[in-house]
């Protein structure tokens, strides 16, 4: 298996792809968002303690390099500690999780709503779920768009790399 890029490289390439897209497509001026400053190991430990569980490794590593990223892909926000503690699009993510559960989407995708953590959401019907430690498909990421699974990533870094690839199209 080839060596994977480090988080600084993945984040840097994603920033570069966003800037190229903005330049090429003359995107809105406010589309020049950047990741938030990282959590310290102590802050991450405190967050996991507050939420009552450790996160899968790649999501932990992301938070140690970027504490979320608003508008990473159009209106999609990658969650950091503010959202995981109820700010930003957390409410939207919870509402979408409820809708997708009641409509049978979660069952169809072989996902238990108790075994996932919302880790990204947009204004519309984008919901990104990280499968909790100890659950079937642990560490994988499911991006649900309009009730259909857009992608299932091997882990959180694979998911962010997918976003980067979409920005480069």
FENKAKA-V561343 format. One record per run of one state. SS is the DSSP state (H for helix, E for strand, C for the rest). FROM is the first residue (numbers start at 1). LEN is the number of residues. Records with the same first field share a line. If there is no record, write none. Layout:
SS->FROM-LEN  FROM-LEN
This chain:
C->1-6  26-3  32-9  52-5  64-5  74-2  79-2  85-5  103-2  109-4  122-4  132-9  146-2  154-2  168-2
H->7-19  29-3  41-11  57-7  81-4  90-13  105-4  113-3  156-12
E->69-5  76-3  116-6  126-6  141-5  148-6
